[in-house]
Amino acid sequence: MLVVSCDELNDADQSIVVDVTPFSPQGPAALLTVRLSDELGGYARCRTISFADAQRFAELLGTVPESTLEQVDMALRAALSL
């Protein structure tokens, strides 16, 4: 999972996340998918968002570069018509 919510929601254990998959997207789903950094691998699937209980996060696996977060932002805006 990739946490996309603000610090205030994260601190309140109301983290908003997008699913991450190791598989390369195919077809129309690829339009709302962002390749993560080589360090992390995988793809953020921005077609849906959900809440996650931050207390269940076992460890931080890494962070994504600012440029990747901008791509995730654009994909979420497109998916949600914002």
Summary of the structure (lengths in Angstrom):
residues: 82
radius of gyration: 12.4
end to end distance: 22.0
largest distance: 36.6
contacts: 192
relative contact order: 0.23
helix: 35%
strand: 27%
